[in-house]
Amino acid sequence: MELLSPVFGWLGTALIFGAYLLNSLKKVDSDSRAYQLMNLLGAAALGVNVYVQRAWPALALEFVWGGIAIISLLASIKKRG
C-alpha cells in the first residue's frame, strides 16, 4: 500500500481541487451531486495517503470533509428523490 499511497494522495488532491475549481467557475453548484461526490471520493483517496503517512490531523480533516459530503449527498437524494 505504501507504493500506491502517493497515487491515492494525488488523485484525492486533484478531485478536491477540481471540485473547488469547477464550483468557482460556476460549472457545478455546491449542492450538486457531482460536486459532493468529487469531494467524497477526493477525501477518501487523500485519506488513504494521510493514513499511510500517519498524518493524524490531516486524516481527521479528511473524515470531516468526507462526512460533510456524505451528509450533503444524502440531503440531495432526499430532496430530489
MARVEXKOL-280708 format. One line per 10 residues: number of its first residue (from 1); their letters; for each residue x, y, z of C-alpha. Coordinates in steps of 0.05 Angstrom, whole numbers. Layout:
% MARVEXKOL-280708
NUM> A> X/Y/Z | ...
//
This chain:
% MARVEXKOL-280708
1> MELLSPVFGW> 0/0/0 | 58/47/13 | 75/46/-61 | 4/66/-81 | -4/117/-26 | 23/176/-66 | -22/158/-124 | -83/160/-78 | -58/225/-49 | -50/260/-116
11> LGTALIFGAY> -116/232/-141 | -153/257/-79 | -119/325/-84 | -138/331/-157 | -211/313/-143 | -218/363/-86 | -182/418/-124 | -223/401/-186 | -288/406/-148 | -268/473/-120
21> LLNSLKKVDS> -246/499/-188 | -310/476/-223 | -351/508/-168 | -312/573/-171 | -321/576/-247 | -396/562/-237 | -392/497/-276 | -422/458/-217 | -464/481/-159 | -440/467/-89
31> DSRAYQLMNL> -504/428/-75 | -497/384/-137 | -485/310/-131 | -425/314/-177 | -391/366/-132 | -405/328/-68 | -384/262/-99 | -318/292/-122 | -307/317/-51 | -325/249/-21
41> LGAAALGVNV> -280/209/-68 | -225/260/-60 | -228/257/16 | -227/181/14 | -168/177/-33 | -129/230/4 | -148/197/69 | -113/133/47 | -49/173/35 | -50/211/101
51> YVQRAWPALA> -67/146/139 | -6/111/109 | 36/173/126 | 6/174/196 | -13/246/189 | -69/244/240 | -92/317/237 | -98/312/161 | -136/246/169 | -185/280/216
61> LEFVWGGIAI> -195/334/164 | -210/282/110 | -260/247/156 | -296/313/167 | -291/332/93 | -319/265/72 | -373/268/126 | -397/335/101 | -400/307/30 | -440/246/54
71> ISLLASIKKR> -490/290/92 | -498/335/31 | -507/276/-16 | -560/245/29 | -596/312/33 | -593/318/-43 | -621/248/-52 | -677/261/-2 | -694/329/-34 | -693/306/-106
81> G> -716/235/-97
//
